[in-house]
Amino acid sequence: MIQTGRFAAGHDGPLVVFLIGMRVNNWLRFREWMPVAGAMVPMLSYLYQHPKSGFLGANGPLISPNFREIVTVQYWRSTEDLERFARQDPALHPEAWKRFFRQSFKGRAVGIWHETYKVEAGAFENIYGNMPLYGLAKASKAVPVKGKLETMRGRLNQDQE
């Protein structure tokens, strides 16, 4: 559903932005890259069903114009929560990781990557116009843009000059 007008994410406090993706290096080796591509949806479903995990929400999987790359943008409460999921949560992630190395990594048909950004409170800003809930606003809450939220500086909680 489209949210009419302008809105911003109403997230207070720090957060972690986690980008995770894959790249198909060899289309013909379907059996090696397809399991990697298919692993993200069950992980995201699990995370949405377990809000106490520290997972706030995600966008994606997003597919690049050349169809080789898939990326998911995730929002987390903390790096500790993200690491706990990666290492300890019920066999979902650790088992997928083991399968990747057993079935796909050595053949180089698929590549994987991730980037983790720890963002302090007040060190991020965003704005959305005539959009469905998206990004951090979808992962936290959407607030109308008015007053100090009218400017990037205001959304960054900085003093106006």
Accessible surface in RSA format (square Angstrom, percent):
REM  Atomic radii and reference values for relative SASA: ProtOr
REM  Chains: A
REM  Algorithm: Lee & Richards
REM  Probe-radius: 1.40
REM  Slices: 20
REM RES _ NUM      All-atoms   Total-Side   Main-Chain    Non-polar    All polar
REM                ABS   REL    ABS   REL    ABS   REL    ABS   REL    ABS   REL
RES MET A   1   189.52  98.1 132.75  87.9  56.78 135.2 106.92  90.9  82.60 109.4
RES ILE A   2   102.29  58.2  87.81  65.4  14.48  34.9  87.81  63.2  14.48  39.3
RES GLN A   3    50.93  28.5  47.52  34.7   3.42   8.1   7.42  15.8  43.51  33.0
RES THR A   4   128.51  91.4  99.40 100.8  29.10  69.4  70.88  95.2  57.63  87.1
RES GLY A   5    30.97  38.2   0.00   N/A  30.97  38.2  30.97  85.0   0.00   0.0
RES ARG A   6   113.95  47.8  98.43  50.2  15.52  37.0  49.06  67.1  64.89  39.3
RES PHE A   7    10.61   5.3  10.61   6.6   0.00   0.0  10.61   6.4   0.00   0.0
RES ALA A   8     3.22   3.0   3.22   5.0   0.00   0.0   3.22   4.5   0.00   0.0
RES ALA A   9    16.15  14.9   0.00   0.0  16.15  36.7   0.00   0.0  16.15  42.8
RES GLY A  10    15.37  19.0   0.00   N/A  15.37  19.0  10.60  29.1   4.77  10.7
RES HIS A  11    34.77  19.0  19.93  13.9  14.84  38.0  14.82  15.3  19.96  23.2
RES ASP A  12   129.31  90.6 107.20 106.7  22.10  52.3  39.38  92.7  89.92  89.7
RES GLY A  13    23.68  29.2   0.00   N/A  23.68  29.2  16.83  46.2   6.85  15.3
RES PRO A  14    72.85  53.1  68.37  62.3   4.48  16.3  68.37  56.5   4.48  27.9
RES LEU A  15     3.64   2.0   2.36   1.7   1.28   3.2   3.08   2.2   0.57   1.5
RES VAL A  16     1.88   1.2   1.88   1.7   0.00   0.0   1.88   1.6   0.00   0.0
RES VAL A  17    30.17  19.9  30.17  27.3   0.00   0.0  30.17  26.2   0.00   0.0
RES PHE A  18    18.50   9.3  18.50  11.5   0.00   0.0  18.50  11.2   0.00   0.0
RES LEU A  19    37.65  21.0  37.65  26.9   0.00   0.0  37.65  26.4   0.00   0.0
RES ILE A  20    37.17  21.2  36.33  27.1   0.85   2.0  36.33  26.2   0.85   2.3
RES GLY A  21     7.07   8.7   0.00   N/A   7.07   8.7   5.47  15.0   1.60   3.6
RES MET A  22    10.17   5.3  10.17   6.7   0.00   0.0   9.53   8.1   0.64   0.8
RES ARG A  23    93.96  39.5  93.96  47.9   0.00   0.0  33.67  46.0  60.29  36.5
RES VAL A  24     2.77   1.8   2.77   2.5   0.00   0.0   2.77   2.4   0.00   0.0
RES ASN A  25    63.40  43.7  39.74  38.4  23.66  57.0  15.34  36.9  48.06  46.5
RES ASN A  26    50.61  34.9  46.17  44.6   4.44  10.7  12.35  29.7  38.26  37.0
RES TRP A  27   104.58  42.0  92.66  44.9  11.92  28.0  80.61  43.0  23.96  38.9
RES LEU A  28   166.93  93.0 138.88  99.4  28.05  70.5 142.31  99.9  24.61  66.2
RES ARG A  29    93.91  39.4  87.56  44.6   6.35  15.1  34.83  47.6  59.09  35.8
RES PHE A  30   111.84  56.0 110.92  68.7   0.92   2.4 110.92  67.2   0.92   2.6
RES ARG A  31   213.37  89.6 199.69 101.8  13.69  32.6  75.05 102.6 138.32  83.8
RES GLU A  32    32.60  18.7  32.60  24.7   0.00   0.0  12.98  25.1  19.62  16.0
RES TRP A  33    30.11  12.1  30.11  14.6   0.00   0.0  30.11  16.1   0.00   0.0
RES MET A  34    80.99  41.9  80.19  53.1   0.80   1.9  76.73  65.2   4.26   5.6
RES PRO A  35    57.60  42.0  39.01  35.6  18.59  67.6  50.35  41.6   7.25  45.1
RES VAL A  36    24.86  16.4  14.50  13.1  10.35  24.9  18.49  16.1   6.37  17.3
RES ALA A  37    23.06  21.2   8.02  12.4  15.04  34.2   9.98  14.1  13.08  34.6
RES GLY A  38    36.12  44.5   0.00   N/A  36.12  44.5  27.00  74.1   9.12  20.4
RES ALA A  39    21.87  20.1  13.91  21.5   7.96  18.1  20.71  29.2   1.16   3.1
RES MET A  40    26.45  13.7  25.72  17.0   0.73   1.7  25.04  21.3   1.41   1.9
RES VAL A  41    87.73  57.7  87.15  78.9   0.58   1.4  87.55  76.1   0.18   0.5
RES PRO A  42    67.08  48.9  58.54  53.4   8.54  31.0  64.25  53.0   2.82  17.5
RES MET A  43    19.85  10.3  19.85  13.1   0.00   0.0  15.29  13.0   4.56   6.0
RES LEU A  44    13.09   7.3  13.09   9.4   0.00   0.0  13.09   9.2   0.00   0.0
RES SER A  45    50.05  42.3  43.17  57.6   6.88  15.8  25.40  54.1  24.65  34.5
RES TYR A  46    39.06  18.2  36.15  20.6   2.91   7.6  30.51  22.9   8.55  10.5
RES LEU A  47     1.46   0.8   1.15   0.8   0.31   0.8   1.15   0.8   0.31   0.8
RES TYR A  48   108.66  50.7  86.69  49.3  21.97  57.2  86.28  64.8  22.38  27.6
RES GLN A  49   130.55  73.0 103.57  75.7  26.98  64.2  39.92  85.0  90.63  68.7
RES HIS A  50    74.45  40.7  71.59  49.8   2.86   7.3  48.17  49.6  26.28  30.6
RES PRO A  51    94.94  69.2  85.63  78.1   9.30  33.8  88.22  72.8   6.72  41.7
RES LYS A  52   189.40  92.4 172.22 105.7  17.18  40.9 119.12 107.2  70.29  74.9
RES SER A  53    15.97  13.5   2.80   3.7  13.17  30.3  13.66  29.1   2.31   3.2
RES GLY A  54     0.28   0.3   0.00   N/A   0.28   0.3   0.28   0.8   0.00   0.0
RES PHE A  55    10.38   5.2   2.23   1.4   8.15  21.2   2.23   1.4   8.15  23.3
RES LEU A  56    48.23  26.9  30.44  21.8  17.79  44.7  32.85  23.1  15.37  41.4
RES GLY A  57     1.52   1.9   0.00   N/A   1.52   1.9   1.52   4.2   0.00   0.0
RES ALA A  58     5.84   5.4   1.19   1.8   4.66  10.6   1.67   2.4   4.17  11.0
RES ASN A  59     8.59   5.9   6.90   6.7   1.69   4.1   2.90   7.0   5.69   5.5
RES GLY A  60    34.07  42.0   0.00   N/A  34.07  42.0   4.17  11.4  29.89  67.0
RES PRO A  61    54.18  39.5  34.16  31.1  20.02  72.8  34.16  28.2  20.02 124.4
RES LEU A  62    69.92  38.9  66.32  47.4   3.60   9.1  69.23  48.6   0.69   1.9
RES ILE A  63   106.24  60.5  75.08  55.9  31.15  75.1  76.07  54.8  30.16  81.9
RES SER A  64    25.51  21.6  15.66  20.9   9.85  22.7  22.84  48.6   2.67   3.7
RES PRO A  65   132.90  96.9 105.80  96.4  27.10  98.5 118.11  97.5  14.79  91.9
RES ASN A  66    84.14  58.0  64.36  62.2  19.78  47.6  42.10 101.3  42.04  40.6
RES PHE A  67   136.44  68.3 130.30  80.7   6.14  16.0 130.30  79.0   6.14  17.6
RES ARG A  68    62.54  26.3  62.45  31.8   0.09   0.2   3.08   4.2  59.46  36.0
RES GLU A  69    52.93  30.4  52.51  39.7   0.42   1.0  31.16  60.3  21.78  17.8
RES ILE A  70    37.56  21.4  36.90  27.5   0.66   1.6  37.06  26.7   0.49   1.3
RES VAL A  71    37.37  24.6  36.97  33.5   0.40   1.0  37.32  32.4   0.05   0.1
RES THR A  72     1.29   0.9   1.26   1.3   0.03   0.1   0.00   0.0   1.29   2.0
RES VAL A  73    30.09  19.8  30.09  27.2   0.00   0.0  30.09  26.1   0.00   0.0
RES GLN A  74     8.16   4.6   8.16   6.0   0.00   0.0   0.00   0.0   8.16   6.2
RES TYR A  75    24.33  11.4  24.33  13.8   0.00   0.0   6.88   5.2  17.45  21.5
RES TRP A  76     0.41   0.2   0.41   0.2   0.00   0.0   0.41   0.2   0.00   0.0
RES ARG A  77   110.88  46.6 103.73  52.9   7.15  17.0  51.81  70.8  59.07  35.8
RES SER A  78    29.62  25.0  26.74  35.7   2.88   6.6  26.56  56.6   3.06   4.3
RES THR A  79    40.55  28.8  38.06  38.6   2.49   5.9  29.10  39.1  11.44  17.3
RES GLU A  80   108.82  62.5 103.25  78.1   5.57  13.3  60.86 117.7  47.96  39.2
RES ASP A  81     9.13   6.4   8.72   8.7   0.41   1.0   0.00   0.0   9.13   9.1
RES LEU A  82    17.93  10.0  17.93  12.8   0.00   0.0  17.93  12.6   0.00   0.0
RES GLU A  83    92.68  53.2  89.08  67.4   3.60   8.6  28.86  55.8  63.82  52.1
RES ARG A  84   103.46  43.4  99.78  50.9   3.68   8.8  39.94  54.6  63.52  38.5
RES PHE A  85    10.58   5.3   9.70   6.0   0.88   2.3   9.89   6.0   0.69   2.0
RES ALA A  86    32.99  30.3  27.05  41.7   5.94  13.5  27.05  38.1   5.94  15.7
RES ARG A  87   166.96  70.1 142.74  72.8  24.22  57.7  43.41  59.3 123.55  74.9
RES GLN A  88   129.87  72.6 101.80  74.4  28.08  66.9  36.22  77.1  93.65  71.0
RES ASP A  89    26.18  18.3  24.92  24.8   1.26   3.0   0.99   2.3  25.18  25.1
RES PRO A  90    91.02  66.3  73.44  66.9  17.58  63.9  85.31  70.4   5.71  35.5
RES ALA A  91    69.21  63.6  57.75  89.1  11.46  26.1  62.12  87.5   7.09  18.8
RES LEU A  92    49.99  27.8  42.42  30.3   7.58  19.0  48.17  33.8   1.82   4.9
RES HIS A  93    33.76  18.5  33.76  23.5   0.00   0.0  17.49  18.0  16.27  18.9
RES PRO A  94    30.09  21.9  26.03  23.7   4.06  14.8  29.75  24.6   0.34   2.1
RES GLU A  95    60.93  35.0  60.63  45.9   0.30   0.7  25.86  50.0  35.07  28.6
RES ALA A  96    11.04  10.2   5.82   9.0   5.23  11.9   6.11   8.6   4.94  13.1
RES TRP A  97   116.56  46.8 113.67  55.0   2.89   6.8  92.70  49.4  23.86  38.7
RES LYS A  98   115.12  56.2 109.04  66.9   6.08  14.5  65.32  58.8  49.81  53.1
RES ARG A  99    90.97  38.2  90.85  46.3   0.12   0.3  30.42  41.6  60.55  36.7
RES PHE A 100    13.90   7.0   9.75   6.0   4.15  10.8  13.45   8.2   0.45   1.3
RES PHE A 101    72.71  36.4  71.15  44.1   1.56   4.1  71.45  43.3   1.26   3.6
RES ARG A 102   153.67  64.5 119.61  61.0  34.06  81.1  74.60 102.0  79.06  47.9
RES GLN A 103    88.17  49.3  67.17  49.1  21.00  50.0  31.92  67.9  56.25  42.7
RES SER A 104     0.82   0.7   0.45   0.6   0.37   0.8   0.08   0.2   0.74   1.0
RES PHE A 105   101.36  50.7  98.39  60.9   2.97   7.7  98.39  59.7   2.97   8.5
RES LYS A 106   178.32  87.0 149.56  91.8  28.76  68.5 100.22  90.2  78.10  83.2
RES GLY A 107    22.39  27.6   0.00   N/A  22.39  27.6  13.77  37.8   8.63  19.3
RES ARG A 108   191.14  80.3 182.59  93.1   8.55  20.4  63.70  87.1 127.45  77.2
RES ALA A 109     0.22   0.2   0.00   0.0   0.22   0.5   0.22   0.3   0.00   0.0
RES VAL A 110     3.92   2.6   0.00   0.0   3.92   9.4   0.00   0.0   3.92  10.6
RES GLY A 111    23.45  28.9   0.00   N/A  23.45  28.9  23.45  64.4   0.00   0.0
RES ILE A 112    62.77  35.7  36.38  27.1  26.39  63.6  36.40  26.2  26.38  71.6
RES TRP A 113    93.35  37.5  81.88  39.6  11.47  26.9  85.27  45.5   8.08  13.1
RES HIS A 114   112.67  61.6  90.36  62.8  22.31  57.1  46.77  48.2  65.90  76.7
RES GLU A 115    75.91  43.6  70.71  53.5   5.20  12.4  26.23  50.7  49.68  40.6
RES THR A 116    59.14  42.1  30.17  30.6  28.97  69.0  24.63  33.1  34.51  52.2
RES TYR A 117   105.73  49.4 102.59  58.4   3.13   8.2  81.54  61.3  24.18  29.8
RES LYS A 118   137.47  67.1 107.48  65.9  29.99  71.4  60.68  54.6  76.79  81.8
RES VAL A 119    25.46  16.8  22.75  20.6   2.71   6.5  25.46  22.1   0.00   0.0
RES GLU A 120   103.56  59.5 102.10  77.2   1.46   3.5  54.45 105.3  49.10  40.1
RES ALA A 121    57.98  53.3  36.88  56.9  21.10  48.0  37.20  52.4  20.78  55.1
RES GLY A 122    25.22  31.1   0.00   N/A  25.22  31.1  12.58  34.5  12.64  28.3
RES ALA A 123    62.86  57.8  34.52  53.3  28.35  64.5  41.80  58.9  21.06  55.8
RES PHE A 124    41.00  20.5  32.02  19.8   8.98  23.4  37.79  22.9   3.20   9.2
RES GLU A 125    58.60  33.6  34.09  25.8  24.51  58.3   9.70  18.8  48.90  39.9
RES ASN A 126    26.99  18.6  20.03  19.4   6.96  16.7  20.34  48.9   6.65   6.4
RES ILE A 127    66.08  37.6  46.42  34.6  19.66  47.4  46.42  33.4  19.66  53.3
RES TYR A 128    26.25  12.3  22.65  12.9   3.59   9.4  20.74  15.6   5.51   6.8
RES GLY A 129    40.41  49.8   0.00   N/A  40.41  49.8  17.60  48.3  22.81  51.1
RES ASN A 130    95.59  65.9  81.92  79.2  13.67  32.9  20.60  49.6  74.99  72.5
RES MET A 131    66.99  34.7  66.99  44.3   0.00   0.0  34.72  29.5  32.27  42.8
RES PRO A 132    51.47  37.5  51.47  46.9   0.00   0.0  51.47  42.5   0.00   0.0
RES LEU A 133    78.30  43.6  66.78  47.8  11.53  29.0  66.78  46.9  11.53  31.0
RES TYR A 134    85.72  40.0  85.72  48.8   0.00   0.0  64.20  48.2  21.52  26.5
RES GLY A 135     4.90   6.0   0.00   N/A   4.90   6.0   3.42   9.4   1.49   3.3
RES LEU A 136     9.58   5.3   9.33   6.7   0.25   0.6   9.33   6.6   0.25   0.7
RES ALA A 137     1.38   1.3   0.00   0.0   1.38   3.1   0.00   0.0   1.38   3.7
RES LYS A 138   101.80  49.7  79.97  49.1  21.83  52.0  42.12  37.9  59.69  63.6
RES ALA A 139    12.53  11.5   0.47   0.7  12.06  27.4   1.70   2.4  10.83  28.7
RES SER A 140    40.06  33.9   6.53   8.7  33.53  77.2  14.77  31.4  25.29  35.4
RES LYS A 141   117.16  57.2 111.61  68.5   5.55  13.2  65.56  59.0  51.60  55.0
RES ALA A 142    39.61  36.4  13.23  20.4  26.38  60.0  13.43  18.9  26.18  69.3
RES VAL A 143    36.14  23.8  35.41  32.1   0.73   1.8  36.14  31.4   0.00   0.0
RES PRO A 144    83.34  60.7  78.55  71.6   4.79  17.4  81.12  67.0   2.22  13.8
RES VAL A 145    16.35  10.8   0.00   0.0  16.35  39.4   0.00   0.0  16.35  44.3
RES LYS A 146   140.75  68.7 136.12  83.5   4.63  11.0  85.38  76.9  55.37  59.0
RES GLY A 147    58.89  72.6   0.00   N/A  58.89  72.6  43.94 120.6  14.95  33.5
RES LYS A 148   122.14  59.6 105.63  64.8  16.51  39.3  82.05  73.9  40.09  42.7
RES LEU A 149    41.81  23.3  41.81  29.9   0.00   0.0  41.81  29.4   0.00   0.0
RES GLU A 150    86.67  49.8  73.01  55.2  13.66  32.5  32.12  62.1  54.56  44.5
RES THR A 151    61.20  43.5  57.14  57.9   4.06   9.7  61.20  82.2   0.00   0.0
RES MET A 152   111.27  57.6 106.06  70.2   5.21  12.4  74.69  63.5  36.58  48.5
RES ARG A 153    85.94  36.1  84.22  42.9   1.72   4.1  10.40  14.2  75.54  45.8
RES GLY A 154     0.67   0.8   0.00   N/A   0.67   0.8   0.67   1.8   0.00   0.0
RES ARG A 155    29.77  12.5  18.51   9.4  11.26  26.8   4.07   5.6  25.70  15.6
RES LEU A 156    32.62  18.2  29.71  21.3   2.91   7.3  29.71  20.9   2.91   7.8
RES ASN A 157    92.05  63.5  62.47  60.4  29.58  71.2  21.70  52.2  70.35  68.0
RES GLN A 158    94.91  53.1  80.83  59.1  14.08  33.5  30.37  64.6  64.53  48.9
RES ASP A 159   130.02  91.1 116.41 115.9  13.61  32.2  36.22  85.2  93.80  93.5
RES GLN A 160   105.26  58.9  78.71  57.5  26.54  63.2  54.52 116.1  50.74  38.5
RES GLU A 161   185.10 106.3 112.76  85.3  72.33 172.2  77.64 150.2 107.46  87.7
END  Absolute sums over single chains surface
CHAIN  1 A     9968.5       8203.8       1764.6       5960.3       4008.1
END  Absolute sums over all chains
TOTAL          9968.5       8203.8       1764.6       5960.3       4008.1
